[in-house]
């Protein structure tokens, strides 16, 4: 009985260890590096001004920004600010990932 219980506990531990992880908010690129998740970053960094569904609030709506602006134009606004938006709220690769994701919102 003790051997069966030990086997069950040990097997459960291995199973649970194999199922854990994956909270890096990114995706693997072709070289195996983790790329930032633009949607997750936008939902964390942009909703306070642009609304929970990016429908607009104190800032303009972003839920269709890809139909109005290109990825490079969106990145320029993220990096340099525009109107009431301050520059650099999101920086570097995170800014690029957010711009890429927002450009798909049409």
Secondary structure, 3 states (H helix, E strand, C coil): CHHHHHHHHHHHHHHHHHHCCCCCCEEECCCCCEEECHHHHHHHHCHHHHCCCCCCCCCCCCCCHHHCCCHHHHHHHHHHCECCECCCCCCHHHHHHHHHHHHCCC
